[in-house]
Amino acid sequence: MMDVQTTSAEAILRAASASSAAEENWYALYTCPRHEKRVARQIEQHRIACFLPIYRSVRRWKDRRKELELALFPGYVFVRVALPDRLRVLQVAGAVRFVSFNGRPVPLPNGEMESLVSGLSSGVRAEPHPYLQVGRRVRVRSGPLAGAQGILVRRKDKFRVVLSLDLIMRSVAVEVDESDIEPC
């Protein structure tokens, strides 16, 4: 079974510091659905640094319960590679393409990737959550305001949802926990 990351955090951070001469960057590799673990294993066999964050989830069926290890970002494996070497990665079975803009793979910010690698390797419990953007319309999923819809705003460290009563042209902002809201 795979651990939280495919390559150890220490090896990834060492590679990050040694790679400045080789111009290696982190890239998001899009994979075939549910092929993340297989792709990560094959990339490692080619001795290329990769990172596959996973989490444990308990699934229940009528007759049993099972703990599964699932990709934290379904459909993606993170790869640290020099741009000219990207063909070696794309030849792996199950690899589809790099996340690109105007046909060129876009590198991920090193700081974000290093914090993700070190945070997850230190045992921080993480699980997927819908991507929420300030200014986006959201629905309160649980709590006393369950079912209410509004606009997500952020004030200091807290999330607020602005609920509007269109008929009287008035709004109210309520503080909510991020886990209690979902995109509409």
C-alpha positions as CSV (number, residue, x, y, z in Angstrom):
1,M,0.0,0.0,0.0
2,M,1.2,3.5,-0.8
3,D,1.8,6.0,1.9
4,V,0.7,9.7,1.9
5,Q,3.2,10.4,-0.9
6,T,4.8,8.3,-3.5
7,T,8.4,9.6,-3.0
8,S,9.5,10.4,0.5
9,A,9.2,14.0,1.6
10,E,12.9,14.2,2.4
11,A,13.9,13.0,-1.1
12,I,11.5,15.4,-2.7
13,L,12.8,18.4,-0.8
14,R,16.4,17.3,-1.5
15,A,15.6,17.1,-5.2
16,A,14.0,20.5,-5.0
17,S,17.2,22.1,-3.7
18,A,19.5,20.2,-6.1
19,S,17.3,20.9,-9.1
20,S,18.0,24.5,-9.6
21,A,20.8,23.7,-12.0
22,A,18.7,21.3,-13.9
23,E,15.7,23.7,-14.1
24,E,13.3,21.1,-12.8
25,N,9.8,22.3,-11.8
26,W,6.7,20.7,-10.4
27,Y,4.0,20.0,-13.0
28,A,0.5,18.6,-12.6
29,L,0.0,15.5,-14.8
30,Y,-3.5,14.6,-15.8
31,T,-4.1,10.8,-15.7
32,C,-6.8,8.4,-16.9
33,P,-9.6,8.1,-14.3
34,R,-8.6,6.0,-11.3
35,H,-5.0,5.3,-12.7
36,E,-3.2,7.7,-10.3
37,K,-1.4,5.0,-8.3
38,R,-0.4,3.0,-11.3
39,V,1.0,6.1,-13.1
40,A,2.9,7.2,-10.0
41,R,4.5,3.8,-9.6
42,Q,5.6,3.7,-13.2
43,I,7.0,7.2,-13.1
44,E,9.1,6.2,-10.0
45,Q,10.4,3.2,-11.9
46,H,11.7,5.7,-14.5
47,R,13.5,7.4,-11.5
48,I,11.5,10.6,-11.9
49,A,10.4,12.4,-8.7
50,C,6.6,12.4,-8.3
51,F,4.1,13.0,-5.5
52,L,0.7,11.4,-5.1
53,P,-1.1,12.6,-2.0
54,I,-3.6,10.1,-0.8
55,Y,-6.1,9.9,2.0
56,R,-8.0,7.1,3.8
57,S,-11.8,6.9,3.4
58,V,-14.2,4.4,4.9
59,R,-16.8,3.2,2.4
60,R,-19.9,1.3,3.5
61,W,-21.8,-1.3,1.6
62,K,-24.8,-3.2,2.7
63,D,-22.7,-6.2,3.9
64,R,-19.4,-4.6,4.8
65,R,-17.2,-1.6,5.5
66,K,-13.8,-1.1,3.9
67,E,-11.0,1.5,4.3
68,L,-9.7,2.7,1.0
69,E,-6.7,4.8,0.0
70,L,-7.9,7.3,-2.6
71,A,-6.1,10.1,-4.4
72,L,-6.5,13.5,-2.7
73,F,-6.7,15.1,-6.1
74,P,-8.4,12.6,-8.3
75,G,-7.0,12.4,-11.8
76,Y,-3.7,14.1,-11.0
77,V,-0.1,13.1,-10.1
78,F,2.5,15.8,-9.4
79,V,5.8,15.4,-11.2
80,R,9.1,17.2,-10.7
81,V,10.9,17.2,-14.1
82,A,12.8,19.4,-16.5
83,L,10.6,20.5,-19.3
84,P,12.7,18.8,-22.1
85,D,12.3,15.5,-20.2
86,R,8.5,15.6,-20.2
87,L,8.2,13.1,-23.0
88,R,9.5,10.4,-20.7
89,V,6.6,11.1,-18.4
90,L,4.0,11.2,-21.1
91,Q,5.1,7.7,-22.4
92,V,3.9,6.2,-19.2
93,A,0.7,4.1,-19.6
94,G,-2.2,6.0,-18.1
95,A,-0.6,9.5,-18.4
96,V,-2.7,11.8,-20.5
97,R,-1.2,15.3,-20.6
98,F,0.3,18.0,-18.5
99,V,-1.9,20.8,-17.3
100,S,-1.1,23.5,-19.9
101,F,-1.8,27.0,-21.0
102,N,-1.6,27.8,-24.7
103,G,-0.1,24.4,-25.3
104,R,2.8,24.8,-22.9
105,P,2.9,22.9,-19.5
106,V,2.5,25.3,-16.6
107,P,4.9,24.8,-13.6
108,L,3.3,24.8,-10.2
109,P,4.7,27.3,-7.6
110,N,7.5,25.5,-5.7
111,G,6.4,27.1,-2.4
112,E,2.9,25.6,-2.7
113,M,4.2,22.2,-3.6
114,E,6.9,22.1,-0.8
115,S,4.3,23.1,1.8
116,L,1.9,20.5,0.5
117,V,4.6,17.8,0.6
118,S,5.9,18.7,4.0
119,G,2.4,19.2,5.5
120,L,1.1,15.9,4.3
121,S,4.2,14.0,5.3
122,S,4.1,15.3,8.8
123,G,0.7,13.6,9.3
124,V,-1.7,16.4,8.7
125,R,-5.1,14.9,8.0
126,A,-6.5,16.0,4.7
127,E,-9.5,15.1,2.6
128,P,-11.0,16.5,-0.7
129,H,-13.2,19.6,-0.5
130,P,-15.0,21.5,-3.3
131,Y,-13.0,24.4,-4.6
132,L,-14.5,27.5,-3.2
133,Q,-13.7,31.0,-4.5
134,V,-14.6,34.3,-2.9
135,G,-17.5,35.9,-4.8
136,R,-18.9,32.6,-5.8
137,R,-22.5,31.5,-5.1
138,V,-22.6,28.8,-2.4
139,R,-25.1,26.7,-0.5
140,V,-25.0,26.1,3.2
141,R,-24.9,22.3,3.5
142,S,-25.4,21.8,7.3
143,G,-26.2,23.7,10.4
144,P,-29.1,26.0,11.3
145,L,-29.0,27.7,7.9
146,A,-28.9,24.5,5.9
147,G,-30.2,25.0,2.3
148,A,-29.7,28.8,2.3
149,Q,-27.8,30.2,-0.7
150,G,-25.6,33.2,-0.9
151,I,-22.3,34.7,-2.0
152,L,-19.0,33.6,-0.3
153,V,-16.9,36.4,1.2
154,R,-13.9,36.2,3.4
155,R,-13.1,38.5,6.3
156,K,-9.8,38.0,8.1
157,D,-9.6,34.3,8.9
158,K,-13.3,33.6,8.7
159,F,-15.7,32.8,5.9
160,R,-19.0,34.6,5.6
161,V,-21.9,34.0,3.4
162,V,-24.0,37.0,2.3
163,L,-27.6,36.0,2.2
164,S,-29.8,38.3,0.3
165,L,-33.6,38.9,0.4
166,D,-34.2,40.2,-3.1
167,L,-37.8,41.2,-2.5
168,I,-36.8,43.8,0.1
169,M,-33.3,44.4,-1.3
170,R,-31.5,43.6,1.9
171,S,-28.6,41.3,2.8
172,V,-27.1,39.8,5.9
173,A,-23.6,38.3,6.3
174,V,-23.3,35.2,8.5
175,E,-20.2,33.4,9.6
176,V,-19.9,29.8,8.6
177,D,-17.4,27.0,8.8
178,E,-15.8,26.2,5.5
179,S,-16.8,22.6,5.8
180,D,-20.5,23.6,6.0
181,I,-20.7,25.1,2.5
182,E,-20.6,23.8,-1.0
183,P,-20.7,25.4,-4.4
184,C,-24.1,25.8,-6.1
